[in-house]
Amino acid sequence: MTSLLRRPTLGRPKPLRLSSVILLLPEDDAKLTGTPSYKELLREAGYGGLVKTLDRIEGGKQKTVSSVTVANCRRLLAAAAKNTPNEPLIKLFDDALAGSETAQEILNNMGAWELYRIGQSLIPGSTPTHMIPLDHCVDVEQASATCLRSIRCGNYQEAANVFAAHPYLRPYMTEAALEHFYNATSELSTMVSRTAGLLEFMLSQTARMDVMTWRIRGGRAGIDELDKLLKRNKNHQLNPGSQLISRLMKHVEVSSQKKLLSLAQGAKTSMTDDSSLKRWSRGNEFPSEQKYWEFSTAALKNANLKCDQEAMLWKCGTEAWAARQFHKSLEIARQIYCRSEAIGQHELWKIILGATNPEDWCEARFSYWRQHWEAHTSIQKL
């Protein structure tokens, strides 16, 4: 796990960490998306003690696992078994807890995203659409395994060559990023190229979702693609939060934020006036997944639209997810550009990302990735 950078969020900023070559840790990704981490979900389910133990083990403060921890894990497995027919997977975890070295080795070889996806698949109500971003993370994580081993062994030239030679990974870095990666002399110095790869991955993930869910959202060619969230404002800046609210207003057929707020009054959120809505629209704050879902669902319900309500809910939910992806990609890119300018490395980042500013980069690369996934004939569209 490698420290990446700091991002201003609600509350105290914390470092973001990479779990693979160009992927964030699942828990840190959850911070950016405003969704509960797996540890928060475990605490809510009554496994606070287990979370503390996991924290100690991750931090290297505890080497052995007590009988109480094993009992808690078995209790958690029993609950998961009720929600999934995946008996081989449940047995694998059960065998590992029982001391099977084979089962433990299999789990040890799994990446953070693969394990996270397994956990998510055990949650009731998970759908193929929920799994689309996680499948992408697992694909990239598994493709990066050899490269990551080279990095951890200090073989940075070898790592760069492995990354460049892999057809699945190669598009995530520009020639300049790969050259910088190849010339790295420490793991820290690989972070410039790997962070650029992370930003590319975020846009690629959004484009992949766009392509795969176009049909289920009732999409119309040239009208309902997610790039509508990348419309620039009068200052020539991208503001996905503002566009998200504008799209919702269009969907519920109102002409003002005041009317939109009136429709959503039944939502059980902490929003009591229009101040939160204004912050969302200005891009000063991006709503959490749960809060926006409650707000938009109430607005759609009270609008009494004569359309396929389920398709509209899919559309609004996917747009919210995509807007959040664009928002966090841009926030990280903007921070990097500002900081690089302050330390005299602004030109380096312009070369590595292949754009003069975050807005141009975001627009151009999302278009590239959408075409990439459209051309990917093996991709299954929902």
Disulfide bonds with the S-S distance in Angstrom:
none
